[in-house]
């Protein structure tokens, strides 16, 4: 029972880390595109 709970918790942590990385990457990409379009 505890192995199953630990595996689920580990999978949830991996999914959370992947989601956080994707969100941060999207924000950085958006800022890059926005700032590169501004006149210098």
PEBELLIN-V214579 format. One record per residue. N is the residue number from 0. PHI is phi in whole degrees, 0 to 359 (none if undefined). Layout:
N | PHI
N | PHI
This chain:
0 | none
1 | 289
2 | 297
3 | 295
4 | 296
5 | 294
6 | 295
7 | 294
8 | 295
9 | 294
10 | 294
11 | 297
12 | 296
13 | 294
14 | 295
15 | 296
16 | 295
17 | 295
18 | 295
19 | 296
20 | 297
21 | 295
22 | 296
23 | 296
24 | 297
25 | 296
26 | 295
27 | 297
28 | 298
29 | 298
30 | 296
31 | 299
32 | 296
33 | 295
34 | 287
35 | 288
36 | 275
37 | 280
38 | 291
39 | 264
